[in-house]
C-alpha cells in the first residue's frame, strides 16, 4: 500500500506544482470539465445555509490549497454560494487518526472563536473519516454531524499488502513518506508532525478494528448489512440514494423524495449520544457516501494508480483504494456512485466519468439535508 501511496502522492504533488507554476508564471487559465456547471455561476441563495458551519477534513497527504489550487476543488465555493459557512481544516498529511483528530479539535476550538458557533458539521475524506470520528467521540460538544466520504472505516485490503514487512524497506518508506509530507506542508505553508507508518497501520484491517473498538459510534451491528448483494442500486438503508443529476441548481431529480424519506428514519443515522468530559450527553449524527469504480475517466493522470492499487483488493467492488463496504458508517447515503477515491472530492481537478454526479452538488445536497435536520430536530 505504501509504495503505491507514495507514487500516487508524488505524482499528485508534481501535477499540483506544474499547474501552479503555469498559473503563476505565465498566467495560464486551466480549463477543466466542471467550468460550465450551473452551480458555479448560480445566484447566491440559502439552500445550504445551515445553522452550524461545515468543516472539510482532508485525507492522506491532503492540504487546504497549494498556490490557490484546492484539495476540495470547487466544493467550498459551491457550498458558500448556497449560504454555508465553510472551514477547510488542515491536519497532518500522514499520521494516525488520533494525532490528526487532536489537531482537528484544536482547529475546531479556533473556528468556534472565529464564528461564534459552538458546534460543526464535519466531512472527512479517506483518512479524514476516522479523523472526524475521533473528534466526535472525544469532543462531542463540538460536533453535530460527521460525514465519511470514501472513508476507510474498516480499513483497506490494500494497506494489508506485505510490501512493508522487511524492516529496511519499512524504514526507507517511512523516511521517504515523512519527507513527502513535509514537502507538501512546505508548499502549502503548513507545519505538522508526519508519520506515514502510523497512517498506513491505521488503514490496515487490523488497525481499523482496533480504532473501531475504541470508537464504535455509528458502526453497523452487522458489517455491510448485505450491501455486497446489491451491486446495482448500492446500499442506503433501503432507500436508493441520489444519483441522476439534472442541469439545475438543486442537483438531483430524486433528491426531495430521498432525503424526505431519510428524515423519517432517525435510527439510521443516530443520533448517537456521546458523553463529554463532564459526563454531559451530546447527540451526534453520522453519515457516509462513496463510489466503487477504480477507473472512471481516461486522461486522468491518476487513473493508472487507482488501477494498480485496486489490484491489491479482492474483487472489483472498490474505488481504487477502499472497498465499498468499508466506507459504510452511520446512515449510508449511497456507496456505489460511478466514482473513484479522488473523484468524490472533485479530483483530479474536476475530471470524472460522464455518468457521475458533479461532486460539489453532492455536498450541496447533503448540507441542505443537514439544514433540514437542524430544523426538524431543533438543533
JOWOGI-V790998 format. One record per backbone hydrogen bond with DSSP energy under -1.0 kcal/mol. CO is the residue of the C=O (numbers start at 0). NH is the residue of the N-H. Records with the same first field share a line. If there is no record, write none. Layout:
BEGIN
CO->NH / NH
END
This chain:
BEGIN
0->4
1->5
2->6
3->7
4->8
5->9
6->10
7->11
8->12
9->13
10->14
11->15
12->16
13->17
14->18
15->19
16->20
17->21
18->22
19->23
20->24
21->25 / 27
31->34
33->36
36->39
45->48
47->49
52->120
53->86
54->122
55->88
56->124
58->61
63->70
65->68
68->65
70->72
71->74
73->77
74->78
75->79
76->80
78->83
79->82
80->44
81->47
84->53
86->55
92->60
93->194
95->99
96->100
97->101
98->102
99->103
100->104
101->105
102->106
103->107
104->108
105->109
106->110
107->111
108->112
109->113
110->114
111->115
119->143 / 144
120->54
121->146
122->56
123->148
124->127
125->128
126->130
127->131
128->132
129->133
130->134
131->135
132->136
133->137
134->138
138->141
139->142
141->119
143->284
144->121
145->286
146->123
147->288
148->125
150->152
156->159
157->160
161->164
165->169
166->170
167->171
168->172
169->173
170->174
171->175
172->176
173->177
174->178
175->179
176->180
177->181
178->182
179->183
180->184
181->185
182->186
183->187
184->189
194->198
195->199
196->200
197->201
198->202
200->203
202->155
203->207
204->208
205->209
206->210
207->211
208->212
209->213
210->214
215->218
217->329
223->226
225->228
226->229
229->233
235->238
243->252
245->247
247->250
249->251
250->245
251->254
253->257
254->258
255->259
256->260
257->261
258->262
261->264
264->267
268->285
271->283
273->281
275->278
279->275
281->273
283->271
284->145
285->330
286->147
287->332
288->149
289->336
296->299
299->302
301->305
302->306
303->307
304->308
305->309
306->310
308->311
309->312
316->323
318->340
321->318
323->326
324->327
325->152
330->287
333->289
336->291 / 338
338->292
339->343
341->344 / 346
342->345
345->349
347->350
352->355
357->360
358->361 / 362
359->363
360->364
361->365
362->366
363->367
364->368
365->369
366->370
367->371
368->372
369->373
370->374
371->375
372->376
373->378
END
